[in-house]
Amino acid sequence: MASITERLRGIPGVGPLVAVIVFYSLIGGDAVNGLVIDEASPLVAAVMAGVFGTIPLVLLAERAALFRRGRRLLLRELGEGTLINRMAVSNTFVIPLTLLSLQRLEALGTVIALLWVGPLVVAIKKMVTGSPRRLSSLLWLPLATPGMVLLTRPWEGNADLWGVLLALGAAACYGNFLLTYDRLGEALGDRVNVAIAESMLRSTAALAAVSAIVIITLAAFGRTVPGITPGPDWLSWRVVGFTFLSGLLTGCVAQVGQNLIFGQRLMKAATFSVLTAVEPVVALSLGWWVLGHQPTGLDVIGSLLVTAAGVGCFYQLDVRGKPRAALDT
């Protein structure tokens, strides 16, 4: 395994390539889930996708050590219980909040653009407090502001405040997720996959338990709550199939890619965070292709502005910021 990762690090541009695969997996999972959120409810779809994505991820971790009797000893050896719990909190809420926001805003590109606020804060923090500081990269960020405004269009009467707030809540979870992932990668290196699998296991169990209690309680009182109460066809093959695919994309493929990025240090956390600026463009394309969301001219311009801000930051951080000797090799 070590030889494979060493070869990966030696391939020019492998970090951004893996990052793009991660973005398409994460947003693709949200888009696929978006096909069934009206039938299953965003909460139920999130739980089902979480279960389907967590199981293969846990099986891959240290040859399924998390399912064996030595699990507690293994976790004690890692010694990062606080960070694992912190990541589990983000994992618990980020997908339900994203899907609830998607149900209200009905525009995947807008939801993902708002979600980018989390990585943006992480990138700014890293650029301001990192060593060496990359304050010149901040000059690109004003481009993102008009892009966000064009994507959310607060002047329109049909702008949904709750949808925006739910997306910003997901953004906070996403930002915390990236910060925690980076710290776990620094502390654990190759073994970060075990910590991530454990955090996913805890978050999925917590989300499933809380969701079951809420849904059963609502059913006992004969109440239905949009976004939470499952629809009549929530256990159909269509719902199971799409949530299974969504779980594999977001819970397995994307996490394996991020394990490579943060565990093998294929890319700095600040660089990965600013590269998430391409996510609105990815979301527009997948939203149109998978969900049939027809982007407007303002959507396209807004996404391009946000992406331009991220590309500019990436250039300052990862290209111009490298020593000349590193560029020549």
C-alpha positions in Angstrom: 0.0 0.0 0.0 2.8 2.3 0.9 4.4 2.0 -2.6 1.0 2.8 -4.2 0.6 6.0 -2.2 4.1 7.0 -2.8 3.6 6.6 -6.5 0.4 8.6 -6.3 2.2 11.5 -4.6 4.7 11.4 -7.4 2.1 11.9 -10.1 1.7 15.6 -11.1 -1.8 16.9 -10.5 -3.0 13.8 -8.7 -4.3 15.9 -5.7 -6.7 18.0 -7.8 -7.8 15.0 -9.8 -8.7 13.0 -6.6 -10.5 16.2 -5.3 -12.6 16.4 -8.4 -13.6 12.8 -8.1 -14.6 13.5 -4.4 -16.7 16.5 -5.5 -18.5 14.6 -8.1 -19.1 11.7 -5.7 -20.4 14.0 -2.9 -22.7 16.1 -5.1 -23.7 13.1 -7.2 -24.9 11.4 -4.1 -26.9 14.4 -3.1 -28.4 14.6 -6.6 -29.3 10.9 -6.6 -30.9 11.3 -3.2 -32.8 14.3 -4.6 -34.7 11.9 -6.9 -36.5 10.3 -3.9 -36.7 12.9 -1.2 -40.4 13.5 -1.9 -41.2 9.8 -1.7 -39.1 9.0 1.4 -38.6 12.4 3.0 -35.1 14.0 3.2 -34.5 12.6 6.7 -35.4 9.0 5.8 -33.3 9.2 2.6 -30.3 10.5 4.6 -30.6 7.7 7.1 -30.8 5.0 4.3 -27.9 6.5 2.4 -25.9 6.7 5.6 -26.4 3.0 6.4 -25.6 1.9 2.8 -22.5 4.0 2.7 -21.1 3.3 6.2 -21.2 -0.5 5.9 -18.6 -0.9 3.0 -16.5 1.9 4.5 -16.3 0.1 7.9 -15.5 -3.2 6.1 -12.6 -1.6 4.3 -11.1 -0.2 7.5 -8.3 -2.3 8.8 -9.9 -5.5 7.4 -13.1 -4.8 9.3 -11.4 -4.5 12.6 -14.2 -2.3 13.8 -16.5 -5.3 13.7 -14.2 -7.5 15.7 -13.6 -7.9 19.5 -10.5 -5.8 19.4 -12.4 -2.7 18.4 -12.0 -0.9 21.7 -8.3 -1.6 21.9 -7.9 -0.3 18.3 -9.7 2.9 19.1 -7.6 3.4 22.3 -4.5 3.0 20.2 -5.7 5.8 17.8 -6.2 8.1 20.8 -8.3 10.6 18.9 -11.7 10.0 20.5 -12.5 13.7 20.7 -11.8 14.4 17.1 -13.8 11.3 16.0 -16.8 12.4 18.0 -16.5 15.9 16.6 -16.5 14.6 13.0 -19.4 12.3 13.9 -21.5 15.4 14.8 -20.8 16.9 11.4 -21.6 13.6 9.6 -24.8 13.3 11.5 -26.3 16.6 10.3 -24.6 17.6 7.0 -26.6 15.3 4.7 -30.1 15.7 6.3 -29.6 19.5 6.3 -28.5 19.5 2.7 -31.4 17.4 1.6 -33.9 19.5 3.6 -32.5 22.6 2.0 -32.7 21.0 -1.5 -36.3 20.1 -1.0 -37.2 23.8 -0.1 -34.9 25.6 -2.6 -35.2 23.1 -5.5 -31.9 24.1 -6.9 -28.9 21.9 -6.3 -26.5 24.6 -7.6 -27.8 27.2 -5.1 -27.6 24.7 -2.2 -24.0 23.7 -3.0 -23.0 27.3 -3.4 -24.3 28.1 0.1 -22.6 24.9 1.4 -19.3 26.3 0.1 -19.4 29.0 2.8 -18.1 26.3 5.2 -14.9 25.4 3.2 -14.5 29.1 2.4 -14.2 29.9 6.1 -11.7 27.0 6.5 -9.6 28.3 3.6 -9.5 31.8 5.0 -8.5 30.6 8.4 -5.7 28.5 6.9 -4.4 31.3 4.7 -4.4 33.9 7.5 -3.0 31.7 10.3 -0.9 29.2 8.3 2.8 29.3 7.8 3.8 30.9 5.5 0.7 33.1 5.3 -0.9 33.4 1.9 -2.8 36.7 2.3 -2.5 37.5 -1.4 -4.9 34.6 -2.0 -7.6 36.5 -0.2 -7.7 39.1 -3.0 -9.6 36.5 -5.2 -12.3 36.0 -2.7 -14.4 39.1 -3.4 -15.3 37.4 -6.7 -17.3 34.9 -4.7 -19.6 37.5 -3.1 -21.5 38.5 -6.3 -21.5 34.9 -7.4 -23.2 33.9 -4.2 -25.7 36.7 -4.5 -26.6 35.7 -8.1 -27.1 32.1 -7.1 -29.3 32.9 -4.1 -31.1 35.9 -5.6 -32.5 37.3 -2.3 -34.4 40.0 -4.2 -36.8 37.4 -5.7 -40.1 36.9 -3.8 -39.8 33.1 -3.9 -36.5 33.1 -2.0 -36.9 30.6 0.9 -35.3 31.8 4.1 -35.5 28.4 5.8 -33.9 26.7 2.8 -31.0 29.2 3.0 -30.6 28.7 6.8 -30.7 24.9 6.4 -27.9 25.1 3.8 -25.8 27.4 6.0 -26.2 24.9 8.8 -24.9 22.2 6.5 -22.1 24.6 5.6 -21.1 24.9 9.2 -21.0 21.1 9.5 -19.0 20.9 6.3 -16.4 23.4 7.5 -16.0 21.5 10.8 -15.7 18.3 8.9 -12.8 19.6 6.8 -11.0 21.0 9.8 -11.4 17.8 11.8 -10.4 15.6 8.8 -7.2 17.6 8.4 -6.3 17.2 12.1 -7.0 13.5 12.0 -4.9 13.2 8.9 -1.9 14.9 10.5 -2.3 12.8 13.7 -2.9 9.4 12.1 -1.6 9.4 8.5 -2.4 6.0 6.9 -4.7 5.0 9.7 -7.1 7.9 9.2 -9.4 5.5 7.4 -10.2 3.7 10.7 -11.0 7.0 12.5 -13.3 8.1 9.6 -15.1 4.7 9.5 -15.6 4.9 13.2 -17.0 8.4 13.0 -19.4 7.3 10.2 -20.5 4.4 12.3 -21.3 6.6 15.2 -23.0 9.3 13.2 -25.1 6.8 11.2 -26.2 5.0 14.4 -27.1 8.3 16.1 -29.0 9.6 13.1 -30.9 6.3 12.6 -31.8 6.2 16.3 -33.0 9.8 16.6 -34.9 9.5 13.3 -36.7 6.3 14.4 -37.7 7.9 17.7 -39.0 11.1 16.1 -40.9 9.3 13.3 -42.4 6.7 15.7 -43.5 9.5 18.1 -45.1 11.5 15.2 -46.9 8.4 14.0 -48.2 7.6 17.4 -49.9 11.0 17.5 -51.0 10.8 13.9 -48.9 13.8 12.9 -47.1 14.3 9.6 -44.2 16.8 9.2 -43.0 17.6 5.7 -39.3 16.6 5.3 -39.3 14.2 8.3 -42.3 11.9 8.0 -41.7 9.2 5.4 -44.0 9.0 2.4 -46.2 5.9 1.6 -43.6 4.5 -0.8 -40.5 5.0 1.2 -39.5 1.3 1.2 -40.0 0.8 -2.6 -37.2 -0.7 -4.7 -36.8 2.7 -6.4 -36.1 4.4 -3.0 -33.8 1.6 -1.8 -31.9 1.6 -5.1 -31.3 5.3 -5.3 -30.4 5.7 -1.6 -28.0 2.7 -2.0 -26.2 4.4 -4.9 -26.2 7.7 -3.0 -24.7 6.0 0.1 -21.9 4.4 -2.0 -21.0 7.7 -3.6 -21.1 10.0 -0.5 -20.2 7.5 2.2 -17.7 5.3 0.5 -16.2 6.6 -2.7 -15.9 10.2 -1.5 -14.5 9.2 1.9 -11.9 6.9 0.3 -10.8 9.8 -1.9 -10.6 12.2 1.1 -8.6 9.6 3.1 -6.0 9.8 0.3 -6.1 13.6 0.3 -5.9 14.1 4.1 -4.3 10.8 5.2 -1.6 10.7 2.5 -1.3 14.5 2.4 -1.9 14.7 -1.3 -3.1 18.2 -0.8 -3.1 20.9 1.9 -6.4 21.5 3.7 -6.5 25.1 2.5 -6.0 24.0 -1.1 -8.7 21.4 -0.9 -11.0 23.9 0.8 -10.6 26.5 -2.0 -11.0 23.9 -4.7 -14.4 23.1 -3.4 -15.3 26.4 -5.2 -15.8 24.2 -8.3 -18.7 22.4 -6.6 -21.4 24.9 -7.7 -20.5 24.2 -11.4 -20.5 20.5 -10.6 -23.9 20.9 -8.9 -25.4 22.8 -11.8 -24.4 20.1 -14.3 -25.6 17.3 -12.1 -28.7 19.1 -11.0 -29.6 19.6 -14.7 -28.6 16.0 -15.7 -30.0 14.1 -12.8 -32.8 16.2 -11.3 -33.9 18.2 -14.4 -33.1 21.6 -12.7 -32.7 24.0 -15.7 -30.0 26.5 -14.8 -30.6 30.2 -15.6 -28.1 32.6 -17.0 -27.6 34.1 -13.5 -27.0 30.6 -12.1 -24.2 30.0 -14.7 -22.6 33.4 -14.1 -22.8 33.1 -10.3 -21.2 29.6 -10.4 -18.4 30.8 -12.7 -17.6 33.7 -10.4 -17.4 31.4 -7.3 -15.3 28.9 -9.3 -13.0 31.7 -10.5 -12.4 32.8 -6.9 -11.5 29.3 -6.0 -9.2 28.8 -9.0 -7.5 32.1 -8.2 -6.9 31.1 -4.6 -5.6 27.7 -5.8 -3.1 29.3 -8.1 -1.8 31.5 -5.3 -1.6 28.7 -2.8 -0.4 25.7 -4.8 1.3 27.1 -7.9 2.7 30.5 -7.2 3.2 29.7 -3.5 5.5 26.8 -4.3 9.3 27.3 -4.2 10.8 27.6 -7.7 12.9 24.4 -7.2 9.7 22.4 -6.5 8.1 23.8 -9.8 11.2 22.8 -11.8 11.3 19.2 -10.6 
